Amino acid sequence: MTQPYIRFDKVTKAYGDFTVVEDLYLDIAKGEFVSLLGPSGSGKTTLLMMLAGFEPPTRGAVIVDEKRIDQLPPHRRNMGVVFQSYALFPHMTVAANVAFPLEMRGVPKADRKQLVDRALDMVQLGAMADRKPSQLSGGQQQRVALARALVFEPAVVLMDEPLGALDKQLREQMQLDIRDLHKRLGLTIIFVTHDQSEALTMSDRIAVFNKGRIEQIGTPNEIYDHPTTRFVADFIGETNLLDGTIETSDASGLTLSLPGGKRIRVAAGSNEAAGKTVTVSLRPEKIRLGADAGPSSSSGNSIPATILDSVYHGDHLRMVLDAEGTRLIAKADRRFGDLQPGSKAVASFDPADCWLVRS
């Protein structure tokens, strides 16, 4: 990364003896879309509030464009904020709601209408300027909140679970709309969510939070396909976590012995010592099911399995397998619908799809 636009430098936030964010370091580039992802209480919203100016850090520095902003009040930070609750004024029209930040900043009345019209056009609500919030759908209200955050042309837009109150279809549409705005306007966006799919869909990078620290930060592909810790592998999507003991280690990878005695190959580095217990992440969609090991069995892994459960998910079947004492979850094509509980099958997967993670 070049010179970061936003930097959290060893930031800590504590309330008495309770530490919410601990010694955190994070760089964000100008124009980047970064999602802060993690379970409730992991510190992601607290970090966002420190950047917005609603919470002061206990220790450390918050830097934007090479200037410390720790002591600046929120209205002097030039940041738009969008909350889950929308926080619209019910007695005011859409246009008046969007104009409110301009009034607070002393923008002349003659200039406000042009700025408001432009912001509403960005979110495709120009025709609804004279309506009240109660006359809008949930998605339209969220668009108004977004327009209000953009109207004064902020340097940064902060979003705290902004889509959490929307239904699935509308939430997915708003994800695409926000991503499109980010690309068209070159916005710097920090987006707080606990929804893994949302973060994977929208972000340039994802910072995965756990107990006040960042467990891993990377692109969606890196976070999903190459998790560095057991927590990240388990939190992002669904995965199989296999504990095994290293039997051999060479340049091509590792041979692991699973608790049931089955050996599998893992395409990992050769710097792991024999006898060490390690954990492997194997995504369900990487497992192939069949009546036999299949064409790639000579270089891959194959384990006889019994189907314990099969659940229809529309585009795939979620299979629970007993693979010689190891429980596996597989996402299978619908053509395997004849594999009912009790059916025998072979679960095959490639060594390259097994990823070592730290506990």
C-alpha positions as CSV (number, residue, x, y, z in Angstrom):
1,M,0.0,0.0,0.0
2,T,1.2,3.6,-0.7
3,Q,1.0,6.3,1.9
4,P,-2.2,5.4,3.9
5,Y,-5.1,7.9,3.9
6,I,-6.4,6.6,7.2
7,R,-4.3,5.1,9.9
8,F,-5.1,3.7,13.3
9,D,-1.8,3.7,15.1
10,K,-1.8,1.4,18.2
11,V,-5.3,2.4,19.1
12,T,-6.8,1.2,22.4
13,K,-10.2,1.9,23.8
14,A,-11.0,0.8,27.3
15,Y,-13.9,1.5,29.7
16,G,-12.4,1.1,33.1
17,D,-10.9,-2.4,33.3
18,F,-12.8,-3.6,30.2
19,T,-10.9,-3.2,26.9
20,V,-12.9,-3.1,23.7
21,V,-10.2,-2.4,21.2
22,E,-6.6,-3.3,22.1
23,D,-3.4,-2.0,20.5
24,L,-4.9,-2.0,17.0
25,Y,-3.0,-1.0,13.9
26,L,-4.8,-0.5,10.6
27,D,-4.0,1.4,7.3
28,I,-6.7,2.3,4.8
29,A,-5.9,3.7,1.3
30,K,-7.8,6.6,-0.2
31,G,-10.7,5.4,-2.3
32,E,-10.7,2.0,-0.6
33,F,-13.8,0.0,0.5
34,V,-12.8,-1.7,3.8
35,S,-15.3,-3.8,5.8
36,L,-14.9,-4.3,9.5
37,L,-16.3,-7.8,10.0
38,G,-16.8,-9.7,13.2
39,P,-19.3,-10.9,15.9
40,S,-21.1,-8.6,18.2
41,G,-18.8,-7.1,20.8
42,S,-15.6,-7.6,18.8
43,G,-14.8,-3.9,18.7
44,K,-15.6,-3.0,15.1
45,T,-18.3,-0.4,15.8
46,T,-16.2,1.1,18.6
47,L,-13.3,1.6,16.0
48,L,-15.8,3.3,13.6
49,M,-17.0,5.6,16.4
50,M,-13.5,6.6,17.2
51,L,-12.9,7.5,13.6
52,A,-16.2,9.5,13.4
53,G,-15.3,11.4,16.6
54,F,-18.1,10.0,18.8
55,E,-15.6,8.1,21.0
56,P,-12.1,9.2,22.0
57,P,-9.3,6.6,22.0
58,T,-7.9,5.7,25.4
59,R,-4.4,5.4,23.8
60,G,-3.0,5.7,20.3
61,A,-3.5,8.0,17.3
62,V,-6.2,8.3,14.6
63,I,-4.7,9.9,11.5
64,V,-6.4,11.0,8.3
65,D,-4.5,12.5,5.4
66,E,-1.3,12.6,7.6
67,K,-3.1,14.7,10.3
68,R,-4.1,13.6,13.8
69,I,-7.8,14.0,14.3
70,D,-8.1,12.6,17.8
71,Q,-9.1,16.0,19.3
72,L,-11.3,17.2,16.5
73,P,-15.1,17.2,17.1
74,P,-17.2,15.1,14.7
75,H,-18.4,18.1,12.6
76,R,-14.8,19.1,11.7
77,R,-13.8,15.6,10.4
78,N,-15.6,15.9,7.1
79,M,-17.1,12.4,7.3
80,G,-20.5,11.1,6.4
81,V,-22.1,8.6,8.7
82,V,-24.9,6.1,7.9
83,F,-26.5,4.2,10.7
84,Q,-28.7,1.1,10.7
85,S,-31.6,3.1,12.2
86,Y,-31.6,5.7,9.3
87,A,-32.1,8.5,11.9
88,L,-34.3,10.5,9.6
89,F,-36.5,13.4,10.9
90,P,-40.1,12.2,10.4
91,H,-41.6,15.7,10.2
92,M,-39.2,16.8,7.4
93,T,-39.4,16.1,3.7
94,V,-36.7,13.9,2.0
95,A,-35.1,17.1,0.6
96,A,-35.1,18.8,4.0
97,N,-33.5,15.7,5.6
98,V,-30.7,15.6,3.0
99,A,-30.2,19.4,3.4
100,F,-29.8,19.3,7.1
101,P,-26.0,18.7,7.2
102,L,-25.6,21.6,4.8
103,E,-27.5,23.9,7.1
104,M,-25.4,22.8,10.1
105,R,-22.3,23.7,8.1
106,G,-23.6,27.1,7.1
107,V,-23.9,26.4,3.4
108,P,-25.9,29.3,1.8
109,K,-29.5,28.5,1.0
110,A,-29.0,29.3,-2.6
111,D,-26.4,26.5,-3.0
112,R,-28.3,23.9,-1.0
113,K,-30.9,22.9,-3.6
114,Q,-28.3,22.1,-6.2
115,L,-26.3,19.9,-3.8
116,V,-29.5,18.2,-2.5
117,D,-30.7,17.5,-6.0
118,R,-27.4,16.0,-7.0
119,A,-27.2,13.8,-3.9
120,L,-30.8,12.5,-4.4
121,D,-30.0,11.8,-8.1
122,M,-27.0,9.7,-7.0
123,V,-29.3,7.4,-5.1
124,Q,-32.1,7.6,-7.7
125,L,-34.6,9.4,-5.5
126,G,-34.8,12.7,-7.2
127,A,-38.6,12.3,-7.8
128,M,-39.3,11.8,-4.1
129,A,-37.8,15.0,-2.7
130,D,-41.1,16.3,-1.4
131,R,-42.2,13.1,0.4
132,K,-42.0,12.4,4.1
133,P,-39.9,9.4,5.4
134,S,-43.2,7.6,6.3
135,Q,-44.2,7.5,2.7
136,L,-41.0,5.6,1.7
137,S,-40.1,1.9,1.8
138,G,-37.2,0.8,4.1
139,G,-34.8,0.7,1.2
140,Q,-35.8,4.2,0.0
141,Q,-35.3,5.5,3.6
142,Q,-31.8,3.9,3.6
143,R,-31.1,5.7,0.3
144,V,-32.1,9.0,1.9
145,A,-29.7,8.4,4.8
146,L,-27.0,7.6,2.3
147,A,-27.7,10.8,0.3
148,R,-27.6,12.8,3.5
149,A,-24.2,11.3,4.2
150,L,-22.9,12.2,0.7
151,V,-24.5,15.6,0.2
152,F,-21.6,17.7,1.7
153,E,-19.0,15.7,-0.3
154,P,-17.3,14.1,2.7
155,A,-13.7,12.8,2.5
156,V,-14.8,9.5,4.1
157,V,-18.2,7.7,4.4
158,L,-18.7,5.5,7.5
159,M,-21.4,2.9,7.6
160,D,-22.5,1.0,10.7
161,E,-24.6,-2.0,9.8
162,P,-26.6,0.2,7.4
163,L,-28.5,-2.7,5.7
164,G,-29.3,-4.8,8.8
165,A,-33.0,-3.8,8.9
166,L,-33.7,-4.6,5.3
167,D,-35.1,-7.9,3.9
168,K,-32.8,-10.2,2.0
169,Q,-33.7,-9.2,-1.5
170,L,-33.6,-5.4,-0.8
171,R,-30.4,-5.8,1.2
172,E,-28.6,-7.5,-1.7
173,Q,-29.8,-4.8,-4.1
174,M,-28.5,-2.1,-1.7
175,Q,-25.2,-3.9,-1.5
176,L,-24.8,-3.6,-5.3
177,D,-26.0,0.1,-5.2
178,I,-23.5,1.1,-2.6
179,R,-20.7,-0.8,-4.4
180,D,-21.6,1.1,-7.6
181,L,-21.6,4.5,-5.8
182,H,-18.2,3.6,-4.3
183,K,-16.7,2.9,-7.8
184,R,-18.4,5.8,-9.6
185,L,-17.5,8.5,-7.0
186,G,-14.2,7.1,-5.7
187,L,-15.4,7.2,-2.1
188,T,-13.4,6.0,0.8
189,I,-15.8,3.7,2.7
190,I,-15.4,2.0,6.1
191,F,-18.3,-0.4,6.5
192,V,-19.2,-2.3,9.7
193,T,-21.0,-5.6,9.4
194,H,-21.4,-9.0,11.0
195,D,-22.7,-10.5,7.7
196,Q,-19.9,-12.4,6.0
197,S,-21.6,-12.5,2.6
198,E,-22.1,-8.8,2.7
199,A,-18.4,-8.2,3.4
200,L,-17.3,-10.6,0.7
201,T,-19.6,-9.0,-1.9
202,M,-18.8,-5.4,-1.3
203,S,-15.2,-5.0,-0.1
204,D,-11.8,-4.3,-1.5
205,R,-10.4,-5.6,1.8
206,I,-11.9,-7.2,4.9
207,A,-10.6,-6.8,8.5
208,V,-11.9,-9.7,10.6
209,F,-12.3,-8.7,14.2
210,N,-12.2,-10.9,17.3
211,K,-12.1,-9.7,20.9
212,G,-10.8,-6.2,20.1
213,R,-8.1,-7.3,17.7
214,I,-7.8,-7.9,13.9
215,E,-7.3,-11.6,13.3
216,Q,-6.7,-11.1,9.6
217,I,-7.0,-8.5,6.9
218,G,-7.0,-9.1,3.2
219,T,-9.0,-9.2,0.0
220,P,-12.2,-11.3,0.0
221,N,-10.4,-14.1,-1.8
222,E,-7.6,-14.1,0.6
223,I,-9.9,-14.2,3.7
224,Y,-12.1,-16.9,2.3
225,D,-9.6,-19.2,0.5
226,H,-6.6,-18.6,2.7
227,P,-7.7,-18.0,6.3
228,T,-4.8,-17.7,8.7
229,T,-6.5,-18.7,11.9
230,R,-9.2,-21.2,13.0
231,F,-11.5,-18.3,14.0
232,V,-11.4,-16.7,10.6
233,A,-11.9,-20.0,8.8
234,D,-14.9,-20.8,10.9
235,F,-16.4,-17.3,10.9
236,I,-16.2,-16.7,7.2
237,G,-18.7,-18.9,5.5
238,E,-18.9,-22.6,6.4
239,T,-15.9,-24.9,6.6
240,N,-14.7,-28.2,7.8
241,L,-11.9,-28.0,10.4
242,L,-9.9,-31.2,10.5
243,D,-7.4,-31.8,13.3
244,G,-4.6,-34.2,12.3
245,T,-1.0,-35.2,13.2
246,I,1.8,-34.7,10.7
247,E,3.3,-38.0,9.6
248,T,5.6,-36.8,6.9
249,S,6.7,-33.4,5.5
250,D,8.4,-32.6,2.2
251,A,8.6,-30.0,-0.5
252,S,5.3,-31.1,-2.0
253,G,3.3,-30.9,1.2
254,L,2.3,-32.8,4.3
255,T,0.7,-36.2,5.1
256,L,-1.7,-36.0,8.0
257,S,-3.2,-38.7,10.1
258,L,-6.8,-37.9,11.1
259,P,-8.3,-39.2,14.4
260,G,-9.9,-42.1,12.7
261,G,-6.6,-43.2,11.2
262,K,-7.3,-42.0,7.6
263,R,-4.3,-40.3,5.9
264,I,-4.7,-37.2,3.7
265,R,-2.3,-35.0,1.8
266,V,-2.1,-31.3,2.3
267,A,-0.3,-28.9,-0.1
268,A,1.5,-26.9,2.6
269,G,5.0,-25.9,3.1
270,S,7.6,-28.4,4.4
271,N,8.6,-26.4,7.5
272,E,6.2,-28.2,9.8
273,A,7.7,-31.0,11.9
274,A,6.5,-34.6,12.0
275,G,4.4,-35.4,15.1
276,K,2.9,-31.9,15.3
277,T,-0.9,-31.6,15.6
278,V,-2.3,-29.1,13.1
279,T,-5.7,-27.9,11.9
280,V,-6.8,-27.9,8.3
281,S,-9.7,-25.8,6.8
282,L,-11.6,-27.5,3.9
283,R,-14.5,-25.7,2.3
284,P,-17.6,-27.8,1.7
285,E,-17.8,-26.8,-2.0
286,K,-14.3,-28.3,-2.5
287,I,-15.5,-31.8,-1.7
288,R,-16.6,-33.9,-4.6
289,L,-19.1,-36.8,-4.0
290,G,-19.3,-39.9,-6.1
291,A,-19.7,-43.7,-6.1
292,D,-15.9,-44.0,-6.5
293,A,-12.8,-41.8,-6.0
294,G,-13.1,-40.2,-9.4
295,P,-10.5,-39.3,-12.1
296,S,-8.3,-37.2,-9.7
297,S,-8.0,-39.8,-7.0
298,S,-4.3,-40.6,-7.9
299,S,-3.2,-37.2,-6.8
300,G,-6.0,-36.2,-4.4
301,N,-7.6,-37.4,-1.3
302,S,-10.5,-39.9,-1.2
303,I,-12.4,-41.1,1.9
304,P,-15.3,-43.6,1.9
305,A,-18.3,-41.9,3.5
306,T,-21.8,-42.5,4.7
307,I,-24.5,-39.8,4.2
308,L,-25.9,-38.8,7.5
309,D,-28.2,-36.0,6.3
310,S,-29.1,-34.2,3.1
311,V,-30.8,-30.7,3.0
312,Y,-32.1,-29.1,-0.1
313,H,-30.9,-25.5,-0.6
314,G,-32.2,-24.8,-4.1
315,D,-28.9,-24.4,-6.0
316,H,-27.1,-27.2,-4.0
317,L,-27.6,-30.0,-1.5
318,R,-25.9,-29.6,1.9
319,M,-24.7,-33.1,2.9
320,V,-23.5,-34.2,6.3
321,L,-21.0,-37.1,6.0
322,D,-19.4,-39.6,8.2
323,A,-16.0,-40.2,6.5
324,E,-14.4,-43.0,8.5
325,G,-15.1,-41.3,11.8
326,T,-14.5,-37.7,10.5
327,R,-17.6,-35.5,10.2
328,L,-17.6,-33.6,6.9
329,I,-20.0,-31.0,5.4
330,A,-20.2,-31.1,1.6
331,K,-22.1,-28.9,-0.9
332,A,-23.2,-31.2,-3.7
333,D,-24.8,-30.7,-7.0
334,R,-28.5,-31.4,-7.1
335,R,-27.9,-34.4,-9.3
336,F,-26.8,-36.2,-6.2
337,G,-30.3,-36.0,-4.8
338,D,-30.5,-39.8,-4.9
339,L,-27.8,-39.9,-2.1
340,Q,-30.2,-40.2,0.8
341,P,-29.2,-40.7,4.5
342,G,-27.6,-44.1,4.8
343,S,-26.2,-44.1,1.3
344,K,-22.5,-44.9,0.7
345,A,-20.3,-42.5,-1.3
346,V,-16.7,-41.4,-1.7
347,A,-15.7,-37.9,-0.6
348,S,-12.7,-36.6,-2.8
349,F,-10.8,-33.4,-2.5
350,D,-7.5,-32.0,-3.7
351,P,-4.5,-31.3,-1.4
352,A,-4.4,-27.7,-2.6
353,D,-7.9,-27.2,-1.1
354,C,-6.7,-28.0,2.4
355,W,-5.4,-24.9,4.1
356,L,-3.5,-25.0,7.4
357,V,-4.7,-22.6,10.1
358,R,-3.5,-21.5,13.5
359,S,-5.6,-22.3,16.5
